[in-house]
Amino acid sequence: MIPIDLSEPLLMCHRDGRGRIDALTRQALTVREAINGAWEPVAADDPEVASFLRDTAPREADGLSQSDIAMARVLEDLIDTLMERGLIQFTDLPAAAQAKLLARREKRASLRDPLQLLPFADTSLDLSFGDDFT
């Protein structure tokens, strides 16, 4: 049994079938909720808590990062649409926003043609060898 320090908010953990922490809460639980939900008190400095937080945090942050990336693309498309319809001008945007949009467009363009072998779309190369080679 873990001694409970009432000066700190109580940290409760739930364990999976293998006895590893799979959820943490600081939410106040009644004794019945704690027992029925198989929650138990755990010390905040317990190594299992640190391991759980370390393993869990990146997955949640990755989900948020993916959402941020998708939202950035939505905003870029919205800005493009508003400019195409003449509702705003590129110069209406703050200088910092203009710089970021230009940088993203340049980056996206470089990803489409990473080698940038042909600087112009209408450039053609004459690959014939002429009469010198038979």
Backbone hydrogen bonds, N-H to C=O, Kabsch-Sander energy under -0.5 kcal/mol:
donor,donor_aa,acceptor,acceptor_aa,energy
5,D,3,P,-0.6
6,L,4,I,-0.8
8,E,5,D,-1.2
12,M,10,L,-0.5
12,M,25,T,-3.2
13,C,40,E,-3.2
14,H,23,A,-2.4
15,R,38,A,-0.6
16,D,20,R,-3.0
19,G,16,D,-2.1
22,D,14,H,-3.0
23,A,14,H,-1.2
25,T,12,M,-2.3
34,A,30,T,-2.6
35,I,31,V,-2.5
36,N,32,R,-3.2
37,G,33,E,-2.3
38,A,35,I,-1.0
39,W,34,A,-2.9
40,E,13,C,-2.4
42,V,11,L,-2.5
46,D,43,A,-1.9
49,V,46,D,-0.8
50,A,46,D,-1.8
51,S,47,P,-2.4
52,F,48,E,-2.5
53,L,49,V,-2.7
54,R,50,A,-2.3
55,D,51,S,-2.4
56,T,52,F,-2.2
57,A,53,L,-2.4
60,E,56,T,-1.6
61,A,57,A,-2.7
62,D,58,P,-3.0
63,G,59,R,-1.9
64,L,60,E,-1.8
65,S,61,A,-2.8
66,Q,62,D,-2.7
67,S,63,G,-1.9
68,D,64,L,-2.5
69,I,65,S,-2.4
70,A,66,Q,-2.2
71,M,67,S,-2.6
72,A,68,D,-2.4
73,R,69,I,-1.9
74,V,70,A,-2.0
75,L,71,M,-2.4
76,E,72,A,-2.3
77,D,73,R,-2.5
78,L,74,V,-2.5
79,I,75,L,-2.6
80,D,76,E,-2.5
81,T,77,D,-2.5
82,L,78,L,-2.6
83,M,79,I,-2.3
84,E,80,D,-2.7
85,R,81,T,-2.0
86,G,83,M,-1.3
87,L,82,L,-2.4
88,I,82,L,-1.1
92,D,89,Q,-1.8
93,L,89,Q,-0.5
93,L,90,F,-1.4
98,Q,94,P,-2.4
99,A,95,A,-2.5
100,K,96,A,-2.1
101,L,97,A,-2.6
102,L,98,Q,-2.6
103,A,99,A,-2.4
104,R,100,K,-2.3
105,R,101,L,-2.3
106,E,102,L,-2.5
107,K,103,A,-2.3
108,R,104,R,-2.7
109,A,105,R,-2.4
110,S,106,E,-2.3
111,L,107,K,-1.7
112,R,108,R,-1.5
113,D,109,A,-1.6
116,Q,113,D,-0.6
123,T,120,F,-1.3
127,L,125,L,-0.9
132,D,129,F,-0.6
133,F,130,G,-0.5
134,T,132,D,-0.5
